Amino acid sequence: MPKELVSQSVAVRQYGVSEIEFTQTEEDIARISLKLDDINADWLATFSRIKGLILVPRGELLSARTSQPSIVDRAPLQTETEIESLELTDGDRQLLVRANGDIQARTQAQNNGVYEITLDNAKLSENFEGPQLASNSPISEIRVRQSGTSVQMWVTTRLRFRLGDIDRLRSNTIALPIQEGLSLPPNSDSPLLPPTAIDVPRVENRPTITSGVLPHNRPLVIIDAGHGGQDPGTIGINNLTEKNIVLPISLDVAEILKKQGIEVRMTRDTDNFISLEGRTDFANNVNADLFVSIHANAINLSRPDINGLETYYYQSGRRLAEIIHWSVLNGVNIRDRGVRRARFYVLRHSKMPAVLVEVDL
């Protein structure tokens, strides 16, 4: 236990907890004690993927106006099936759920690589154990909770992985295979596998993309060339500026998309400055289907490690980010710096799936 916490008592006064006490009972044993307003409340301790300890109440929390929400789902469960463990097996290629009785399970793919697994007529065992997730695990996060007479699990897969269909191994054991392939959107019937390498044509004569209103009977994509005008972006070797690199890339991307029958609008097609708010307002006002912002990392002596491909998303853009990232990696020789979640303004304020791509300057 950290020295600053030993023998400390912290007032909480939220979620039915009045106080938390921290004690070091032995040299290698620490104790965390919760003083509860309701001694009948049922709590669960579990490990997080960042090596922390999470204490959560089982059942629903009542969102009341007072500062003392209460546990409202404490009725005894009328079931004998207990979920005992959740394990990663077969070289981290299978997620195994074990119980002490018959399991009735159903799964649903949500957005951004999240899968919801519902185990009906079941409850979490007092000794429930979950897997330890390593940094290279195909699963980045697992959340488990008791909800009425069901146990709910939310599993988030990493880039390039998805959960397959439920496989009942025995009456008390089910398995979900962890497969290669991009995350499936809701109601999708087939996986989208990484595309093969493609030849990207160079466009010599680039016509100016008009700003008139386009008929929205085909997919409409906004291509956002970062920076511009008085905002040069980052400065690389030989004084190369980011704004002058990303504009021709953006124009090439726009032409490639147009040749495939996709409507394209650009936030800028010349060296002019557009505010971040102006970029997202433009995309939202024309009711675009996708928003792609193109930027470039500067390679210089002060930051030799910042080079390669990075693709960012915020909420609904994860699948789009995965597809773009795979396409670039399979068509261009560039270092892979991964797909990441970020709170960039253009990602947070775009109403449609949006991504920001960082290439090398």
Salt bridges, closest charged atoms under 4 A:
GLU19 OE1 - LYS35 NZ 3.19
GLU21 OE2 - LYS35 NZ 3.31
ASP38 OD2 - ARG74 NH2 2.95
ASP42 OD2 - ARG58 NH1 3.59
GLU60 OE2 - ARG145 NH2 2.84
GLU82 OE2 - LYS123 NZ 3.73
GLU87 OE2 - ARG98 NE 2.70
ASP120 OD2 - ARG106 NE 2.93
GLU126 OE2 - ARG58 NH1 3.96
GLU180 OE1 - ARG160 NH1 3.28
ASP224 OD1 - ARG279 NH1 2.41
ASP231 OD2 - HIS227 ND1 2.90
GLU242 OE1 - HIS227 NE2 3.11
GLU242 OE2 - HIS295 ND1 3.33
ASP252 OD2 - ARG202 NH1 3.19
ASP252 OD1 - ARG206 NE 3.06
GLU255 OE2 - LYS258 NZ 3.59
GLU263 OE2 - ARG218 NH2 2.46
ASP271 OD2 - LYS243 NZ 3.13
ASP289 OD2 - HIS216 NE2 3.50
GLU310 OE2 - ARG337 NE 2.65
GLU310 OE2 - ARG340 NH1 3.56
GLU322 OE2 - ARG318 NE 2.90
ASP336 OD1 - HIS325 NE2 2.69
